Amino acid sequence: MNKLDKIIQISKNRGFVFPAAEIYGGLKGFYDFGHLGVLLKNKIKKLWLQSVVFKRDDIFLIESSLIGPKKIYEASGHLNNFQDPLVECKQCHQRFRNDHLLKGEYGKIEIKNNKPLCPLCKGQLTEEKQFNLMFKTFAGPVENSAAEVYLRPETAQGIFYNFKHYLNFTRTKLPFGIAQIGKSFRNEITPKNFIFRVREFEQMELEFFTKPKESKQWFNFWVAERYKWFLKLGFNQKNIRQRKYNKKELAHYSTATIDIEYKFPWGWDEVEGIANRTDYDLKNHSQYSQEDLSYFDQTTKKKIIPYVIEPSLGVERLMLAILLEFYNEDTVKEETRNIFKFPPFLAPIEVAVLPLLSNKQNLIKKSQSIYYDIKQNFQAVYDENGSIGKRYRRQDEIGTPFCLTIDFQTLKDDTITVRDRDTTYQERIKINEIKDYLKQKIEINI
């Protein structure tokens, strides 16, 4: 079993991630997140907010609607430009992204009469056509063009069409940013690689507005800031890189884009993109809405359309990179164990409280008292089922960095055993010192 397959199996068995609507056969490209998955995603989002928003005074939060009228996406260019090249097998009717097909991402392909054959059944493929990735629906009881609406393919547009509001109620000056965490939807032709390419996903996006002449320096600033953030999360520098787009790769709105890529099992792929979107979005929304989305520059006494620097990060993609980066297998007492060596500040569960024996009421009572006290400050679990060795293995497999074991000595001197996940080393700590001990181990300044 390869590493990705092991991650998928553990994710399902331990409650990180599992296919959506599985009892009905599932829905390709959609996933549900269990308790541990939600905790991990929340930690990722919290760390992003701390780094991008809360450390600065010039960035504000927004939560915009998931659904928007057709005109928004006419203005943004999504209805005309948000397309992937599609081919379909005439025999098995499977559909493929043609550019991915030619790169061999669906497996080895055979060529006949200078045309690729279906990688699944060797059938003949149709000519390439453009497939729009937008999800369309209707608002209200009548399904007509006037009621046509779309699920957003990115969170950015809600920031752009609300730009005027932020100028009014923040009274801030350029440069400043508007940040958002939220769901987006893309009707991917072929979702794949677990939660890497899906149809429903969560984004963490910043739109940082600057004066046009200052956009290049802010682009470079945010590229450097975002790359450093990944290293602070604990990624090995060998597994993270920056890749600059060539002119042919650039989106219709961008003059410069750099991806932060992770070395996934299938190769280097994007986790976060930083783009200079120029004044494309505000200019187009001004034109289509007939609202003035310009900024009055007090220095020059002139109106300008700000440029926008956009760092955009997929929560699920980063979560998958984290699961892959910190998964390990080692041997303890001649037994192979699966272990997520998350940095303590990233671990979904930070500490587990375990009574040595589950049939001794004095140990159970003491353990529960410690657990209810600990969980006021830390993400904690209590487990009294099975041998202590099996309980350690369960916590190792979900990445819990510290286990607190309550034994008979605890009843005598108010000390507990603290077991380190990575080394399995155990030390005794006074109960009244344990919170400070854990706080010191888990805290991070990111």
ZIFEN-V752687 format. One line per field, one symbol per residue. ss: DSSP state (~ for helix, > for strand, _ for the rest). phi: phi as a letter, one per 30 degrees, with the letter a starting at -180 (. if undefined). psi: psi as a letter, one per 40 degrees, with the letter a starting at -180 (. if undefined). A space follows every 50 residues. Layout:
# ZIFEN-V752687
ss: ???
phi: ???
psi: ???
This chain:
# ZIFEN-V752687
ss: __~~~~~~~~~~~~__>>>__~~~______>>>_~~~~~~~~~~~~~~~~ ~~~~____>>>_____>>>~~~~~~~_~~~~_>>>>>>>_____>>>~~~ ~~________>>__>>>______>>___>>>>__>>>>______~~~>>> >____~~~~~~_~~~~~~~~_____>>>>>>>>>>______>____>__> >>>>>>>>>>_~~~~~~~~~~~~~~~~~~~~~____~~~>>>>>______ _____>>>>>>>>>__>>>>>>>>>>>>_~~~~~~~~~~_____>>>___ _>>>__>>>>>>>>~~~~~~~~~~~~>>>>>>__>>>>>>__________ >>>>>_____~~~~~~~~~~~~~~_____>>>_____~~~~~~~~~~~__ _>>>>>_~~~~~~_>>>>>>_____>>>>>~~~~~~~~~~~~____
phi: .dddddddddeddcidbaedhddcjibdibbccdeddddddddedddddd ddcddcccbbcbbcddcbdededdddjddccdbbdcbbddccidcbdddd dddidcjdcccbhibdcedcbiddcdddbdcdddccbbcjdccbddcdbb dddadddddddcededddcchccddabbcacadbbbdedbeahicdcbcb acccbbcccbdedcddddeddddddddddddddjddddcbbcbddddddd ddcccabbccccddeckdadcbbcbcdhceddddddddcicdcdbcdddc ibdbcddbcbdbbdddddeddddddcdbbbbbhibdbdbcceeedcdecd accbdebcccddddddddddedddddbbdbbcbbcjdddddedddedcid dbccccbddeddbhcbdccdedcidbbcbdedcdddddeddcdbcb
psi: hidddddddddddefciiiifdeeeihhehiihadddddddddddddddd dddeeieehiiihiidhiidddeddeedddegiihhiihedeeiiihddd ddeeeeihiihhfehiihedeeiiiiihihhheihiaihiehgiddehii hheiedddddeeddddddedfiiiiiihiihiiihhghdgiifbedhieh ihihihhhhiideeddddddddddddddddddeehhddehihhhiiddei ieeiehhhihiigideahihdihhiheaedddddddddefihfihhhdde fihihiihhhhhhhdddddddddddehihahhfehhihhhfiideehdhd ihhhidieehddddddddddddddedeihiihhehiiddddddddddeeh dhhhhhadddddefiihhhhddeeihihiideedddddddddiig.
